[in-house]
Amino acid sequence: MLISTITQTGFNEASKLSVDVKYLPFELFLPFWIKDGVKTLVVLEAELWYMLFFIAKKKGMKTILLNARISDKSYSRYKKFSFFYKKVFENIDIVFAQSEIDKARLLELGAKNIQVIGNIKLAQDIKITEHFKKSDKFTITLASSHEGEEELFLKALKNCDFKDKRVFIVPRHPERFEKVEKLCVEFCFKHSLSFEKFSERKEFLSDIILVDILGELINIYAITDMVILGGSFVKIGGHNPLEPAFFNTIIITGEYIFNQKSTFERVENYYIIKSSELDDVLSNSNIQKFKKSNVLEKIDLSPILKELS
């Protein structure tokens, strides 16, 4: 088995598995990259590289597009180049789409043999790797935050009463840890709050804790009361709500969830707000009105496993 990645974070995570991990090269080098003897090519979501599928078919592989989606944001762009994507889909044997809307859009682009099975994230097993003690304080986690969202979140916290609250901030990308730390330190100094980094202490006694280690978000969700999902207050497209919903947290998200619509459909009780409403959400008087979330029924992976067997 060969796993490809295009980011250092992805490479590090994939390297933990007992498989061959490589960076996906430029299309020019794909004929030399795809190994002889590989029987199946599985490509995720919307990585519609023409040469990748073309060379795979030339080498006699079965080609599968898994977890396929065409977001609202990118739909018009795909239609402008539909002539190109029709050529791509000529080399794709099976498409497993996330939703009926995605299926309709994929058919318009020339895809064939499409099955709607939902988002494969709905089949994941949520496992805690380290059990932390839950605080008596109401715990709020800003999860998978992106550039600009930490400032927005901290600004909304300025009138928050920390006597009965504790806050975790978990940036999406490790290269931003240092910058977010600086923002947190400045905010805590200005408002006379305590601060700590997860990498240095795991006592969770401070008002604000920066989680500056990858792979700990699930463990933090397990001791969290309210999750503010990042990537949704800026135009990133949102992040997976299933993990916090598994722990029955209160889920608050911004408006930009165009990449996660199929996963939000499987969550009961979540709240979409505007950036300007964060202040009200985090106020003491309003927090109690929100309901806890939970995950609805998981999807069936058997159609995928059948094709891979």
N, C-alpha and C positions, 0 to 999 in steps of 0.2 A: 504494500500500500504506500502510495506517495501522496503527501499533503503539501499543497502550495499555499503561500501566504504573500502578502504585499507589504506587511508592516512588521517592525521589530517586535511589538507586543504580541502579535499573532504568532510569529516565529517562536518566541520564547514559550508560549503556551503549548503550541503543537509539539515542541521538542520534548515535552514531558511524557509524550506517548511513545510507544515502541514502534515507530514508523519512520520512514524516510521523509524528511522535511526540507523543502527547498523554497526559494523565492521564485514567484512567477515572473519570468523574464519578459522583455519586450517581444511583441508578436514576431519580429524578424527572426528570433532565435527559437521559436516554438518547435520547428521541425527537429531540432537537435535535442530539445528538452523532453519531449514526450517519449517515454521508453517503449521499446518493443516488448511484446508479451503482456502488456497491461490490457485487460479485457473490457474495462468499463471506465468512462470518464463521467464524473459527477461534478457539476458546477452549481454553485449556490446563488440564488436570488436573481440578480440582473447583470451578472458578469458575462455579457454577450460578445465575447471575442470571436470574430470570424475565423481567424487562423487556428485558434485553439480547437474549435469543433471540426473544422475542415480537415486538419491534419489527423485528428483522432479518428474520423471516419475513414480516411485514406489508409490508416493502419488497422482497420477492421474492428474498432471499438464500438460498443454500445454507448450512446451519449444520452445523458439524463440532465435535465435542468430541474433542480430541486429547490423547493421553497420559493418558487418564482413569483415575482411581483412587479407591477408597473405602478409606481406611486402617482398620486394626483399631480405632484410637482413636476415630474418628468414626462408625463403622458404626452403632452403637446410636442415635446422635443423628439420623442420616439416616433410620433406620427410623421414628422417632417422628413425623417430618414427611413420610412417604412420600406422603401425599395431595398435598402441595405439589410434590414433585419429579416426580410423575407429570404434573403440568401443565407443568412445565419441559420434560420430555422429549418432550412433544407437539410441541415446536417445534425439536427437534434431529433432523436428518436422518441423520447418521452418527456413530457412536462408535468410536474406536480405543482399546481398553483395554490396560492394561499387563500384565494377567495373567488367567488363568481365574477366579481368585477375584474379581477386580474385575468381570469380566463377569457372574458370578452375582449379585453384589451390585447391579450396575447394572440387570440385568434385573428384579430384585425391586423396584427403585425406579421401573420403568416405561420404561427405555431400550429402544430397538429398533435393529435393523441394527447390531449390535456385531461388530467384528473384533478379535481379540487379536493384537497385533503386538509387544508388549513395550514397554519404556521407550525413548522416542526418544533418550534420552541415550546409548544403546548405539550410536547411529549417528554420534556426534560424532567429528570429526577432532581429535586432540590435537596442538597445535602449540606449539613453544617459540618465544617471541618474543625472548628474550635468553639466550645461553648463558653460564652461570656455571661457574667451575672447581670441580670436586668436591673437597671436603676429604679429607685423609688420615684425618681423624677420623670416627668413626661419627656420622652426622647424624640427628637426630630432629626431626620437624616436628609441632607441634600445629596442625592445619589446621581453619580455619573454626570457631574456638572461640566459645562463647557465655558469657553471664554465669554466673559460678560455676565454669566449667571451667578457666580459667587458674589460679585458686587451687588447685584440685584437682591440676592438672598440676605446678605449682611445688612443692607439698607433697610430691609423689611423687619430685621431683628432689633433695630435700634431702640424701639419702644417695648421690647419684649421683657417680661419679668422672668429673670433667670433663677429666682428662688426655688421654683418648682419645675425648671426645664433644663435639659441638656441637649447639645447640638453636635451632630457629626457632619463633617463636610467631606465628601468622597469625590474628588475630581476624576473625570473619565480617563485622562491621559497622564501617565507618570511624568512626562517632560514638563508638566505644568505645576507639579507639586511645590516647587520652590516659590513660584510666583504667588500661588494661592496661600502659602504659608505667610508670606509678607503681608498680604491683604488681611489675613486673620489676626496677625500680631498687631497691626495698626488699629484694627477695629477693637480688639480686646483692650489695648492700652487706652484708647479714647473713651471707652465705656466702662473701664475698671472691671474687666472680666478676666477670668483665668483661661489659659490656653495650653494645650499639649499636643504633641505629635504621636500618632499611633506607633510609629517605629521606635520611639524612645520609651514610651510607657504604655501599659495596657490596664491601668487602674481605673481610667475613665472617671476621674474626680474633678476634672476641669469643666468650665462652662461650655467651651467649644473645643472639639477634638478634630484634628485633621487626620484623615486616614490616608497615609502616604505609602501604603504597601498594596500591591495588586492582589486580587483573589480573596479579599476579606469582606466584600460587600454582602454576601449571603449571611455571614456570621453577624454582621451589624444589623441586617434586616431582622434577625431573630430577636433582637433586644430593642427594636424600634417601635414607637407608637404611631408616628406619622412620617411618611416618606414624601419628599418633594422630588419628583422625577425630573432630572436635568435633560438637556438636549431638546427641550420642548418650549422654553422661553426665548430661545433663539432658533433660527431656521435650520435645525439639524434633522428634525423628523421624529424626535422622541426616543425613549428607551423602553425596554421590556418591563411591563407592569406585572408579569406573572410571578416573578420572584418575590417581590414584597407582598403580593396578594396571598401567596402561599402561607405567609406568617400573619395574615389577617390584620395588616397595618391599614391605617388611613392613607389613601393614595391621592396626592394632589399633583396635577400635571398642567403644563402650559398648553397653549393652543396648537403648537406645531408638532402634531403626532402623526404626520402623513406616512411615515415608514412603519408605524406600529398599529395601524387600524385593526388588523386581523387579530392581534393579541389583546387589544383592549376589548374586543367583542367577547372575549372569553373571561372577562373579569366583571364581577358584580360589585357595584359601589366604587366608583372613582369620580373625581371632581376635576373638571377642566376650568381653569381660570385664566384671566388676563394677568400680565405682569403687574399691573397697577393694583391688583386685588390681593397680592401677597401680604401686605401689611394687615389687612383685615383677617385673612386666614390665620395668621400667626398670633393674633391678639388673644389674650386670655379668655375673653368673653365668647369668642366664636369657635374655638377649637373643639368644644364639647358637642357641637351640633353635627359633626361629621360622623358618618357610619364607617365601620371597618369593612375592608374588602375581603373577597374570597375568590378562588379560582373555580370556574365552571368545569364541565367535563373535559378531559383530555382527548386528544385526537388519536386515531388508529394508524399506526405506522406499517401495518401489514402489507398494503399495496407497494410501498417503497421497498420493504425487505424482500418481497417476492421478485421484484425486478433486479435486485442486487444479488439474489441467490444463484 
